[in-house]
Amino acid sequence: MNTLDSLIPELPDPEAARRFLDRLGELNPAQLNRLLKNEGLLSDVLAIVSDSPLLATTLLQNPGYFAWLNRRRADSKIRDKEELLEALARFSLMNSTVEPQVLLARFRRRELLRIFLHDLRGLTNIAEITEEISNLADAILEYALRLARQELDNRFGPPLETDPKGRAKTAGFCVVSLGKLGSKELNYASDIDLLFLYSADGKTSGRGAKGEVTNREYFVKLAEFVTKLVGRQTGEGAAYRVDLRLRPHGRIGALALSVKDTVRYYRTEARGWERQVMIRARASAGDAGLFREFYREIEDFVFSRDQSVEAALENVRHSKEQINLEKASDRGFDVKLGRGGIREIEFIAQALQLAHGGRDEWLRSSHTLITLTRLADRRLLTEKELTELFAAYDFLRRLEHLLQMENGLQTHLVPDDPARRALFGRRMNFAEPAGFEAALDCHTGNVHRVYRRVLAVRNPERPKSPGRPAELSETVADFYETEDETTDSVFSAIAPDHAVKPILASLEKSDLNIVLDGETLAKLERLAVVSPPFAALVAANPALIAELPDVANAIVEKDYAALLLAAVRAENDFAHRLAALRRKWAACLLELVVYDVFEKIDRKLVKKLQTRLAEASLEAALLITRDELENRFSAKIDDFRFAVLGLGKLGGRGMDYGSDLDLVLVYEDDLQKERTGEGEKRRRGEEEKRRGEDKTVDGSGETESSSSESVSSSPPLLLSSSRFQSRAVELFVTTLSAMTREGSLYRVDLRLRPDGKNGAASSGRRAFLDYLANRAAVWEWLAYIKLRAVGGDSGLGEDVEREARRIVHERARQADRAELKSEARRIRERLEEQKTASRRHREIDIKFGAGGMLDVYFAMRYLQLRDDVPDDPESRSTDAMLERLYENGSLGRGEFDAFTNGYLFLTELDHHLRLTVGRSTRLPVANQPALRLIAGRMKLESVAELLERLTFHRLEIRAAFDSVLG
């Protein structure tokens, strides 16, 4: 044991090594004996298990890997994609009975043993490590693609297209990687960002077992198949987590698009951040030539000669600001997204690429380190900056790798706990924590200094407006001199990053000529202290300062629909309409926030008005969608029967700050049949009549005839119903949720649609009702009893709502009561486990946790179904329904009081949490300043009283829940 005595104490985590050896001795004594006799392998294995419990488990579960690792541990050659594909083929032959998903996950884990060992031993540098990890992902994707394509060819025959000479040939397909995989800088536990391209539309040969399908259908199925092979969770995990959100139109876009459609998207619809994303695009699997063809078509969009340096830098800076607002900041330093982190290094490179790459093709590299070198060669970075950025990149990426390889999780957080932090310091080869902390501070400080220089806002040519900025600064100084001495301390304790000074700094950098007086500054300061999330909104859009309301007067309820529609109609093109809608929406919402911050509006009215604002946003989005469809397809759409139905908070008229829009989209089944023959003649005749009626638009008898003429000369709209609906939904959801320079409106959640994420984004009326009547599960009944028509075609929506609710209650009446109860409880318990199992013990989830709001929702909706108590269309709130259930005899007095009083407390707490902390259902017990503020706004004496009442109500709610669903 002399060897062990010398090896183990030198390890970063000696106890982990001892536990591993003990466990190996229990499971496989013979393997332990062989290991102890091989000093070189023993040293390598102990190094691995000390730094990676994940790989320690892999070795214990796969004793054959010891011999495999022994053969390869001294070979530091970087394997390319083809070599790894050959190794994977051999691995599959030895594991021929294993399911493909398991095979791929196992192969990846085995190869990580070798790569991580070379990493620990310093046999490879950081660029070589990330390149080989990326090659491994490419090989796995290529293998998965070949399996999937063979399977689909057997079903449908190969997909065909026509070449320029009219001959049929097999259509091409490419798996395009983005992000870190695209630049060959993949981490050990990174997601892989993908999009899928195919060469052209057409049809399959039909020689397969299931006949002919369109190329679009074939390649969407192929993309789904590849994603499942690579990303499906098994008992041994998945090979990779696959992220498809960066594809055109994001979550709602088609999984695979033709090159033609994708090029059109990037040239006409893509936003600035999507230009930045495509810097790192690359073919990972499939037809690399197809990718080169595609990239040639969009390269001038990515690296635009017409974009000014200032505009390019501003786009990148805006992307980083959005990341800063969204990232968590209270759980430790984030080596990826934190100040001076890896993302700032990447954005330095990408910002300068976008600014200068349009005129200098040599700068168009996807790899961060290569790009930095070329930027220094062009003197866009100094040699000192280049050296500092290289050193920081190496340090931070190695630290990130160690964080991720501990348990195989995609984490970037250096833990706050001193003991855990010291452990990672030792893993980074620092004997003392102080040395690690000093190095971390040094590298992040160097990065942030370069980041600020490269991306700082500069406006040297801007003439100073009267009174700005010097007079503005004096006004601010005067204001702070009159404030109580405690203001800055409260400011710093509650909102150090989003206090009023960043708002004012943002205003100074802008071209806005807004005069600030003491009253306005007081509003901004109060907003920054009470609601950092909305202070950040104002800092990002300082024009909103002019929209701050006079809270001395009572709020006047506005016609939000009229305001939003007017803003939209004042603009002509899609992008400007999105911007106008967001500006007006933000102004309307900010008015509610300010009244709320000053406690001049009650919570029920805030929610009612937010619900109205959401409904108005839907109407504005539908207008934009309809007009954009007409513009894109050069046809007048005069039968756009499309209904939007709401669930969740929108369905219950209880929208609050940060609420999602839970939507179901339904259209009339005969919508958008192809217009031909008499139908098209009738449409044209009606259009002529409308143009005649519109000739007095401006009172002069003259009209702007260009738009009418373009419509009258349009060919008929020949979109099938399914394609029309797909385009309509894409535009509608993009209008509501796309992130632009002005922000976004809402997160749109369509997961409650029939068949969930596997179903079409919208449904025909008959298909939707048929699904509810025949295939919907109990958990869907519980959701759909809150269905409400909220926008679009009101007649269609109300009919669908009424019939859907009737069907749900009818199915519940026919169901076995015991099964209904057990299923409702099972679903609730599963949500509780899924949403709270990974939470830290000092966080309380007031929605998903035991005794949370979901206990009330599930008990109430179960009783509605069991006792056939439908919602009252005029009063859909939870408290109103609890009252009805009590009056109906469904709830006893004790249960009614527990649910009613507890729900009232939780929703009030939830409201203040959303206002002060942001979109979160967790109460951060460790964040005492925020809790003190929330307790005060709830008229409680202290945080202790807040927590005591919360505990009491959660216990009461859970007891009532158990009484109903026990």
Residue, then its C-alpha position, 0 to 999 in steps of 0.5 A: m500500500n506504499t504506492l497508495d500512501s504516496l498517491i492519495p494525500e496529493l490528490p485534490d479529494p483524497e476521500a473520494a479516491r478512498r471511497f472509490l477503492d473501497r467500492l471497487g473492492e466490494l464490487n470487483p476484488a479481482q479488478l482492484n488487485r489488478l489495478l493496484k499492481n499497475e502503478g501507472l494506471l492506478s495513478d491515472v485512475l485516482a486522478i480521474v476519480s478525485d476530480s470526477p465522481l461521474l467518471a468514477t461511477t462509469l468505471l465502477q459500472n464498466p470494469g472492462y474500461f480499466a483495460w481499455l483505458n490502460r491501452r490508451r492512456a499514454d496515447s495523446k493523439i487528437r482523434d478526428k471525426e472519422e477515427l471516432l466513427e470507426a471506433l463507434a462502429r467497432f463499439s456497436l459490433m461489440n454491443s449489438t444488442v444494445e438500443p441505439q440511444v444507450l449505445l451512443a450514451r455509453f460510447r460518449r462516456r467511455e471516450l470522455l474517460r480518455i479525453f479527461l485523463h489527457d486533460l488532467r495530465g496536461l497532455t493536450n491544450i484547451a483548444e485540442i481538448t474542446e476540438e476532440i470533444s466536438n469531434l466526438a459529438d460530430a461522430i455521434l451525430e453522423y452515426a445517428l443520422r446514418l441510422a435514421r436515414q436508413e430507417l426512413d428510406n426503408r419506410f418511404g424510399p429516398p427523398l428526391e429532387t430535380d436537378p437543373k437538367g430535369r433529372a431526379k436525384t437524391a435530396g441532400f440533408c445536413v445537420v448544422s451545429l451552432g454555438k460551441l459545437g459549431s466553433k469546435e469549442l464544445n464543453y464536456a457537458s454542453d448542450i448541442d445547438l442544432l438546426f437541420l437543412y435539406s436541399a429542396d422540396g419534392k417527394t420520396s420515391g415511394r419504394g418504402a413500406k409506407g409509400e410516398v411522402t413529401n420531402r418536407e415530411y421526410f426530413v422533419k421526421l429525419a430531424e426528429f429521429v436524429t434528435k431522439l437517437v442523440g437526445r433521448q434520456t435512457g437509464e444511462g442518460a442521453a448522449y447529449r441534450v439537444d437544443l433546437r431553439l436557435r432554428p428559424h422561428g425558434r420553438i415553433g419553427a419547423l424542425a427541418l427547412s429547405v435551403k431556399d426557405t432558410v436563406r429567405y428567413y435569414r435575409t428577410e426575417a432574422r434579427g440581429w442576434e441571429r446574425q451573431v449566432m451564425i458566425r459559428a455555424r458549421a456542418s457537423a453531419g450529413d452533406a457538408g457541400l449543402f451547408r457550404e451552398f447555404y452559407r454562401e447565400i447568407e454570409d453577406f447577411v452575417f458579415s454585412r458591409d452595410q452595417s456600421v461599426e457602432a451598430a454591430l457593437e450595439n447589437v452585441r452589447h444588447s445581447k449581453e445586456q439581455i443575458n445579464l438581466e436573465k442570469a441568476s446571480d445569487r448562487g456563486f460566480d458564473v464562469k460562463l455568463g458572469r462579469g469577466g467570464i467566458r461569454e465576454i471573451e466570446f462577445i469581444a471576438q464576435a463584436l469585432q468580427l461583426a464590426h469589421g468582418g464585412r470588409d475583411e474576410w480574414l476575420r471570419s473565423s468561428h473559433t474564438l482563439i483563432t479570431l482573437t489572434r487575427l484581431a490582434d494581427r489587425r491591431l483591433l486588440t493589443e498584444k497585451e490584451l491578446t495575452e490576457l484573453f488567451a490566459a483567461y480563456d484557458f483558465l476559465r475553460r479548465l475551471e468550467h470543465l472541472l465544474q461540469m465533469e464533477n457530476g456530468l451537469q451543465t453547470h458554470l457556477v463556482p460554488d459559494d461554500p468555502a469548502r467546495r470552493a477550496l476543493f475546486g481550487r485544489r483541482m485547479n492546482f492551487a495549494e491555497p484558496a487565496g491563490f485560486e481566488a486571486a487568479l480568478d479575480c485577475h483573469t476576470g478583471n482583465v477580460h472585463r476591462v477589454y470587454r468594456r473597452v471594445l463594447a463601451v458606448r461612445n458618442p464623441e460626435r453627439p452635440k450636447s443638448p441644453g442642460r445635458p449631461a452636466e446639468l442632469s448630473e447636478t440635478v441627480a447630485d442635488f436629489y441625493e443630497t436631499e435623501d435620507e442617509t439610509t437610501d444608498s444602503v437600502f438601494s445597495a442591499i436590495a438592488p445593487d445592479h439595478a438602482v437608479k444610477p444605471i437608469l440615469a447612465s443609460l439616459e445620458k448615453s441616449d439621444l433622448n431629451i428628457v428633462l428630469d425633475g425631483e419628482t421623476l427622480a423620486k419615482l425612478e428611485r422608488l422603482a429601482v428599490v422596490s422592483p429591480p426587474f422593472a428598473a432594468l426594463v427602464a434602463a434598457n429602454p430609457a424612453l420609458i422615463a417619459e411614460l412614468p405616470d402621475v401617481a397623485n391621481a387615481i389610475v384611469e382604466k384605458d382601452y388597451a386594444a385601441l392603444l396597441l392597435a393604433a401603434v401597430r397601424a401607424e407602422n407599415d413593415f413587420a419589424h417596425r410593427l413589432a417594435a411599436l407594439r413592444r414600446k406601447w405595451a411596455a408603457c402600458l405595463l410600466e404605468l401599472v408597475v409604478y402605481d403598484v410600487f407606490e401602492k396606489i392600486d389594489r392587487k385585484l385591479v392590477k391583475k384585471l388590467q394585466t389580463r386586459l393588456a394581454e388580451a389586447s396584445l393578442e388582438a394586435a398580434l393577430l392583426i400583424t399576423r393577418d397583414e403579414l400573411e397577406n404581404r408575404f403571399s400577395a393575397k387578401i385573406d378575408d376568411f381568417r377564422f382563427a380563435v385563441l383560447g387561454l388556459g392558466k392565469l390567462g384563462g382565469r383572468g389572473m395575469d400577473y407580472g411575468s405570467d406566461l400565455d398558456l394558449v390553444l389555437v383553433y381554426e375553422d376546419d375549412l379555413q384557407k382551402e385553395r381558392t380557384g375557379e368561382g371562389e377566386k372570382r367571387r373574392r376578386g369581386e368582393e375586393e373590387k367592391r371594397r376598393g370602391e367603398d374606400k375611396t374617401v379615406d382622407g376626405s378628398g376622394e383620393t386613395e393610396s392605390s398602390s396597396s389595392e392594386s398590388v392585391s388586385s393583381s395578386p395570384p390566388l393564395l394556394l396554400s394548403s390549410s396545414r401550411f397556412q396554419s403553420r405560417a400563421v402560428e409562427l408569425f403569431v407566436t413570433t409577434l408575441s414572444a420574439m426578443t427584439r431590441e425593445g424586448s418581448l411581450y410574453r412567453v407563449d406556452l403551447r404545450l397544452r395543445p392536443d398531443g403536446k409538443n408532438g402535436a400541431a401548433s394549431s388544431g382544426r375545430r373538429a380535430f380539437l374537440d375530437y381529441l378532447a372527447n376521445r384521447a385527452a388524459v385526466w391531467e388535460w381535463l384538469a387544465y381544460i376546465k379553465l379554457r376561455a376564449v381570449g382573442g381572434d374569432s369570438g364566435l368560433g372561440e366561444d363555441v369551442e370553449r363551450e363545447a370543450r368544457r361540456i366534453v370535459h365534464e361529460r368525460a369526468r362524469q363517466a370516469d371512475r371516481a377512485e381513478l379520477k382522484s388517484e390520477a389527480r393526486r399522482i399528477r400533483e405529486r409528480l409535479e412537486e417532485q419534478k419541480t422541487a427535487s433539485r431546489r436548494h433546501r433554503e428555497i421555498d417554492i410557493k407554487f410547486g412545493a408542498g402546500g403551494m398554490l398547485d395544491v389548491y388548483f388540483a384539489m379545486r379542479y378535481l372537485q369541479l370534475r367530480d361534482d360537475v361544477p363548471d366555471d362561472p363565465e362571469s367570475r372565473s377566479t379561484d376564490a370565487m370557485l372555492e366559494r361555489l364549491y363550498e356552497n355546493g357542499s363539495l368542500g367542508r368549512g375547514e377545507f374551505d377556510a384553509f384553501t381560501n385564506g392560504y390561497l389569498f396569502l400565497t397569491e399576495l406573496d407571489h405578486h410581491l415576489r414577481l414585482t420585487v424579485g422577478r419571474s420566480t416561484r421560489l422564495p429566497v430565504a437567504n435574501q433578507p433585504a428582499l424579504r424585508l421589503i416584501a414583508g413590509r409591503m404585505k403589512l407584516e412586522s418582520v421577515a420572521e412573521l412572513l415565514e411563520r405565516l407562510t409555514f402555517h398556510r402551507l401546512e393548512i393547505r396541505a392538510a386540506f389537500d390530503s383531505v380532498l385527495g387523500 
